[in-house]
Each structure stands twice: as C-alpha cells, then as structure tokens.
Amino acid sequence: MDTNAVGGFARPEFEAVREAFLENFRHRRELGAACCIFYRGENVVDLWGGIRDGSTGEPWEEDTMVIVYSATKGMAGLAMAFAHSRGLFEYDERVSTYWPEFGQQGKERITVRQLLAHQAGLFVLDERLDRSLVSDPDRLAVVLARQKPAWEPGTRQAYHGITLGFYESELLRRVDQKHRSLGQFFQEEIADPLGLDFYIRLPEEIPNARLARPQRFSMAEAVFNLPPALVLSAMNPRSNFRRCLLGSELPEEDREQIYARNLEVPAGGGVGTARAMAHAYSVFATGGKELGIREETLRQLRAPAVPPVHGFYDECLKVEIPFSLGFVKPGPKNPFAHPGSFGAPGTGGSFGFADPHAQIGYAYAPNRMGAYLEDPREVAMRTAMYHSIGESDPFHG
C-alpha cells in the first residue's frame, strides 16, 4: 500500500503501531480503518487510511465515522458508569427498585450488576423488534418489562447481544431527572463535553460523505476462522446465538443513507471515530477528572467480574468470557490487557478499551469486517501498542 494513503501520526516511540497499521493493508486485506491511542492522557497515535467505500473507492478521511457494532456496548457502559457516578443508581440494587414494572415474570430480584453482566436470562425478546417498536421507548418499555427470563437469573450467562442496550436505556430513563434515553444521555453528558464524534443515535445532519460503508465477511471466512460450535450456532436459526442477535440489522444498512438515522440501538448501532472511542476510554483510564467521575465508580469498573452460579461460559457465544458492568473484562481465554481493564469488541474487528493500569485509552475501527473472535488486524495493533510502552506481555499479573 502507498504509505501516503495513511493519514495522521504516531509519536516516535509508537512507530511500531504505525508499522502494524501499514502491515494490515499490505498483508491482512485491510480496506479502510482508523486506530487511536491515548497514553497517560495524551493522544500519541491517531491513524486513518485506506478506502471508506469499496464501491466508489472514496478514501477514509480524518473525520470518517464507521459503525462499530457491539463495541457500542462500551460507550453505553461508560454512560451507565457516568450515571452511577452521579448517584442515579447502585450496581447492586435491584432493577425493579428503579423500574417497578420490570419486577414481573420472575425478574424481581435481578440486580443492575446482573443485568449489565448478561446474567439476567433476557438475551431474547418474545416480540419481534422492528423500527416502529425501537422508535417508541414507552411501548418498548412494556415489551421489555413483561419478558420472562430464559432461566433463573444469576445462574447462567448468555450474551444479551441486542437487548442489553434497550434495558440499559430504559433503566436510565427511569433514574435520569430529564428522562433521557441512553443515546441522548451519552451525547449530552459525555460526547458533547469531550467533543467526541460518536453517536449512539446517528442524526440526520451527518452527511454520507463522512460515513464508511461496511464490507461484510463471507460465510466461508466464518467457517474457516470461527470456533466450530459458534459456526453451528450461527447456522441454526433456533440457536441462542441467532436469537440473541434478533434485530441486529436495525442500525444498517440503509441504501440511501449508508446507516439509518435517528434509530437508537445502544448495544450495536453506534457510529463514530476510533479517536472518539479512545478519548472516552482515556478519561476513564486516567481518573475521570474531565467528567468528574467518582473514584468509587472507577474502582467498580476496575474490579474483577462476578460470575453467575455456573461460571462465565456463555450460552450464546459458546466460549468463556467475563462480563462486568456493561463491558468485557480480560480473562484467561482472552487476556487483552491488564486485569483491571474494561472495554467492548464489535463484530467485524472493532475494539475499544480502557487500561487504567497502563493509563491507556485504545480503539480500532475497520470497515472490512473480519470473521474472528480476535481479529488479527486488531491484535497486531494492540500488540504493537504494548510493545511501544515496554510491555511485551502485559496481560498476566
């Protein structure tokens, strides 16, 4: 790849990250992407390059935004953490304390912590999600409240692929004095104060010229690269995995607008820059002063995940993965950062996280979707980042 097609910068001590970014284009079939790193509160890597739209060949620019799928969960988790820091709820309080209607169908004792850790058994809704339902939060709240858990809450873990964000948003609406949705809350309390180009509800005024068009992976790639148990689940329309992603097509793909506008899917519909994600995580990795985050909230985010009765094996994803407070935590099977870190990966390869131990805010966002649980392009960027700060193996201890 022509190195002139890559924009941005990497500080001299992070030159290995820039080289890994170029290698992704040369050897790992990168189409267009961005990577950003904040270290000790400073932006030390801000790279973008390639093509934002494979059908037109238009380049990825400095302000290009892309859908990051479930990496959106991390931004939603930060919004929930902000609300916790403001005293709007406690993680170990029952959801029904704040949202009385939630306490039906065996959900009376579910805590906020269990809900955010995918332990509530609410990974699928009996009622089909469509745009009219998602666009009517009052009606959606009724559907969410009357859902019966798939099993006794707190006993098993199952990835709430789409439903998590809707439950978070309704809980937030109940405790926020202005009754804002999660997308509105994130925009006004985090994105606007920090100047972030990231939207959980993409507004009409964002032009298509700023949006990268996703390029999906093939079924052959998925079969070759993903664990067999997950592939079989993905092929079975009745599997927990397929059911948990019911409605995941909602944020995209709109032929006219690339992404649907004014549609809030907080578990998978976020659109933004890697720069915005890394900046947001950096604030939470370095003490939260810019947003006035309480130390107690930061301590909770750093703490180890609390497993359900039967452990971290996920009934949807068919792997062991620790979740806590809306985030993925490093675990034995995926030690992506120091143990106190927290973040969220997204289908296709996007990933963002905060590493408070190393004081890092990191994000990578591509538009050619890979079919991996750990995308080699992202792993190359992250590995180069840790090498750049003198940690060849920061993931244990």
Secondary structure as UniProt FT lines:
FT   HELIX           3..5
FT   STRAND          6..10
FT   HELIX           12..14
FT   HELIX           15..27
FT   STRAND          32..39
FT   TURN            40..41
FT   STRAND          42..53
FT   TURN            54..57
FT   STRAND          58..59
FT   TURN            62..63
FT   STRAND          65..67
FT   HELIX           69..71
FT   HELIX           72..85
FT   TURN            86..87
FT   TURN            91..92
FT   HELIX           95..98
FT   HELIX           100..102
FT   TURN            105..106
FT   TURN            108..109
FT   HELIX           112..116
FT   TURN            117..118
FT   HELIX           131..134
FT   HELIX           137..146
FT   TURN            153..154
FT   TURN            161..162
FT   HELIX           163..175
FT   TURN            177..178
FT   HELIX           182..186
FT   HELIX           187..191
FT   HELIX           192..194
FT   STRAND          198..199
FT   TURN            204..205
FT   HELIX           208..210
FT   HELIX           219..225
FT   HELIX           228..235
FT   TURN            237..238
FT   HELIX           240..244
FT   TURN            245..251
FT   TURN            255..257
FT   TURN            266..268
FT   STRAND          271..272
FT   HELIX           274..285
FT   TURN            286..287
FT   HELIX           289..291
FT   HELIX           295..302
FT   TURN            309..310
FT   STRAND          313..314
FT   TURN            315..317
FT   STRAND          323..324
FT   TURN            325..326
FT   STRAND          327..328
FT   TURN            332..333
FT   TURN            339..340
FT   STRAND          342..345
FT   TURN            347..348
FT   STRAND          351..355
FT   TURN            356..359
FT   STRAND          360..366
FT   HELIX           376..388
FT   TURN            389..390
FT   TURN            394..395
//
